[in-house]
Amino acid sequence: MHSVRLNVFNLIKDLEKRTGSDLYWTDIARQSGITRQTWDRLRHDGVTAVELRTLAKLLDFFSSQGMPIGIADLFIVDPGPPYGD
């Protein structure tokens, strides 16, 4: 079975490298319109589902920071073992 996880934190690190400044979760929450509680759940891999509205806000946030991304960029997909294993 495939394993799917969010890539948001790698994207934020990339954004920090591009801008040359540290980003703070409080600022990211305010700018993205995503609540701090949701960010905390996302940060600690405590989610098994993400609302479409949250995904749209993530796309908008990165675009507003000069880093437009696609929906696939938000995820890391690890393939499971081949069938029969």
Number of C-alpha atoms within 10 A of each C-alpha: 9 9 9 12 15 18 15 18 12 12 16 15 14 13 18 13 11 12 12 9 10 11 13 8 13 12 11 17 17 11 14 18 14 17 13 15 10 14 17 14 12 19 14 8 11 10 13 9 8 11 8 9 10 16 14 12 16 21 19 17 20 18 13 12 12 11 14 12 15 11 10 10 14 17 13 13 12 11 10 10 9 8 6 4 5
